[in-house]
Amino acid sequence: MVKGWFVGGFTPSALKTDAFEAGLKIYKSGDSEQAHFHQIATEITVIASGRVKMCGKEWGAGSIIVLSPGEITDFTAIEDTHTVVIKVPSVADDKYVV
């Protein structure tokens, strides 16, 4: 799988579907992603372990962050972190860096 994404409308995938995407993302402390948004997909991030900064707030294990279409966030792992990310629906090229 590519960058932890294992379900969605892409190849390779464990299950190919346009209904949603699922990924297990693993970050080292200090890893980050640029500010971005999705025009179509809703993105749900579950912090399985570790601490992150998203949406200008710190989040820890057990937190669930729901981003609606158009909502901008960046991402920084404050500690080694595992997340589970779901995007509904699975839409190619729906990530817009700001």
ABEGO torsion letter per residue (X at the ends): XBGGBABEABOBBABBBAABBBBBBBBBBGBBBBBBBBAABBBBBBBABEBBBBGGBBBBBGBBBBBBBGBBBBBBBABBBBBBBBBOBBBBGABBBX
